[in-house]
Amino acid sequence: MSSAHTQIHSQLSNAELAVFLSTLKDISRPIITDWFRSGRSIEWKADDSPVTLADKAVETALRSAIGAAFPADAILGEEHADTAGTGSGYSWVIDPIDGTRAFICGRPVFGTLIGLVRDDVPVAGYIDMPMLDECYVSVGGRATLNGAQISTSVVTDLADARIATTSPEALTTPSLDAFYRLSAASATSTYGGDCHNYALLAAGHIDIVFEEGLKSHDIMGVVDVMRSAGGVVTEKDGSPVSLQTSTSLLAAATPELHAAALALIKS
């Protein structure tokens, strides 16, 4: 976990950066609220995933705010072309609506993700669940929900663990088999949730999240939130999470639980 006294971004103190992140919901939520359950049309990407004009509008607005505050930083988004930085070493990774399928189906469990990355490693995070009024922010090793500090559970035994994955369809056959092994060994398992699963792990309500088939914008905003709350986060094989290479996540509330889950996955 990062020291609370380490300055995560060179331009701001950790407290100032946390305030900046927490104000981004004031930009994205009005756009999302205007579009949610509006009945407006959607598009389908080449990979058959949906996108709405809301995704594009939210990302445009967030890019504008981040770019104005940090003009030297790179901005990487899901819906628009990447903006190259000017050598600051920092990148902002945006997923304007994570859980677009839930969004277009009128389900309120979707979120906006923003990750601050340096040297390919996430160093600050943001998960906003607009319809649930839950905004998770992590900076300098401190994770908060609506400003109040949160922490993961203290579960260390798989038999006591609550585990989650969004969809079995997103898992390869070996990974689905691994999830079934985890499920059989755990107290309970659940499907659905998208980015909310990571937030709930950080807040102590879920103990393990296992996902693959992810892209950088699905990952970079959530990793530091879980780590700053006390969780352990790696790729599914235990390797470090990286902006350039990661496509899977194995997150657990405690080091002991992560080690047990990883051993069962590798078995």
C-alpha positions, -999 to 999 in steps of 0.1 A, spaced: 0 0 0 14 35 -8 23 58 20 -3 84 27 26 109 28 39 101 -7 28 126 -34 11 105 -60 9 132 -87 36 158 -88 12 187 -93 -10 181 -63 -8 169 -28 -27 136 -21 -55 155 -4 -59 178 -34 -59 149 -58 -85 131 -38 -107 163 -39 -102 166 -77 -112 130 -83 -143 133 -60 -155 163 -80 -155 144 -113 -188 128 -105 -204 163 -107 -194 163 -144 -204 127 -153 -235 121 -133 -258 148 -149 -250 134 -184 -256 98 -173 -288 107 -154 -302 124 -185 -296 93 -207 -304 65 -182 -337 48 -191 -343 74 -217 -351 50 -245 -325 65 -268 -307 44 -294 -275 25 -290 -247 14 -313 -229 -19 -315 -192 -21 -318 -172 -45 -339 -168 -68 -309 -206 -68 -304 -204 -47 -272 -228 -18 -270 -221 19 -268 -244 48 -262 -240 85 -270 -239 88 -232 -206 69 -231 -191 93 -256 -205 124 -240 -193 114 -205 -158 106 -218 -156 139 -237 -166 159 -206 -141 140 -183 -113 144 -209 -119 181 -209 -118 184 -171 -87 162 -167 -69 178 -197 -75 213 -183 -61 203 -149 -32 182 -162 -23 193 -197 10 174 -197 -6 140 -189 -18 114 -214 -54 105 -215 -66 70 -227 -103 63 -231 -126 37 -243 -145 57 -268 -121 83 -282 -86 83 -296 -58 85 -270 -43 119 -262 -5 118 -259 11 136 -230 41 157 -231 64 136 -210 49 140 -175 49 102 -171 13 101 -161 -17 86 -179 -54 89 -171 -74 59 -182 -112 64 -185 -141 40 -188 -171 64 -190 -197 37 -184 -184 3 -172 -213 -21 -175 -229 -6 -206 -251 -37 -211 -266 -30 -176 -270 6 -185 -289 0 -218 -311 -26 -200 -321 -1 -173 -302 -18 -145 -286 7 -121 -254 -13 -114 -229 4 -138 -201 28 -131 -176 53 -143 -139 43 -139 -108 65 -139 -73 53 -131 -42 74 -127 -12 54 -140 25 60 -138 51 37 -154 22 14 -164 12 9 -128 -21 23 -114 -14 47 -85 -48 63 -78 -83 51 -86 -120 62 -90 -152 41 -92 -184 61 -93 -217 43 -92 -240 72 -102 -274 56 -97 -264 42 -63 -247 75 -51 -215 56 -43 -182 73 -52 -150 54 -43 -117 72 -45 -82 60 -36 -51 82 -33 -19 76 -13 -30 43 2 -63 56 15 -96 44 0 -129 61 7 -166 58 -1 -183 92 -3 -154 105 18 -154 79 45 -125 55 47 -132 19 38 -113 -14 41 -116 -49 28 -128 -78 50 -105 -98 72 -115 -132 56 -85 -155 51 -102 -189 45 -118 -198 12 -146 -216 31 -157 -182 45 -153 -162 12 -179 -145 -9 -167 -146 -45 -179 -128 -77 -175 -127 -114 -195 -107 -139 -203 -133 -165 -193 -169 -171 -194 -160 -208 -164 -138 -203 -142 -166 -190 -123 -191 -210 -130 -228 -203 -100 -232 -180 -108 -200 -161 -145 -210 -159 -134 -244 -144 -112 -225 -120 -141 -202 -110 -163 -233 -104 -135 -247 -81 -134 -214 -62 -172 -214 -60 -173 -250 -46 -147 -241 -20 -163 -208 -9 -192 -198 12 -212 -183 -17 -207 -170 -52 -225 -145 -74 -227 -133 -110 -231 -98 -124 -220 -66 -110 -193 -54 -134 -171 -28 -117 -193 -27 -86 -178 -61 -75 -144 -44 -71 -159 -16 -51 -178 -40 -29 -145 -59 -23 -128 -27 -12 -157 -19 11 -156 -54 27 -188 -70 12 -172 -93 -13 -140 -112 -7 -127 -124 -41 -133 -112 -76 -121 -132 -106 -123 -117 -141 -107 -121 -175 -112 -108 -211 -107 -73 -197 -92 -42 -214 -71 -15 -198 -100 8 -192 -118 -19 -173 -88 -24 -150 -68 8 -143 -95 26 -123 -103 -2 -99 -69 -17 -89 -57 10 -66 -91 13 -49 -89 -23 -38 -52 -22 -29 -56 10 -9 -85 -6 11 -62 -35 20 -68 -60 -8 -43 -79 -30 -47 -76 -68 -29 -95 -95 -36 -110 -129 -52 -145 -128 -18 -162 -128 -4 -140 -100 16 -117 -121 16 -79 -115 -11 -57 -131 2 -35 -159 -14 -10 -182 2 -25 -213 -4 -62 -207 -31 -71 -182 -64 -87 -194 -74 -105 -162 -78 -98 -124 -77 -119 -93 -85 -97 -64 -89 -108 -28 -95 -91 6 -64 -105 23 -30 -119 13 -39 -153 28 -71 -154 8 -54 -144 -24 -28 -171 -20 -54 -197 -14 -74 -186 -44 -43 -185 -67 -33 -220 -56 -67 -233 -64 -68 -216 -98 -34 -230 -107 -44 -265 -96 
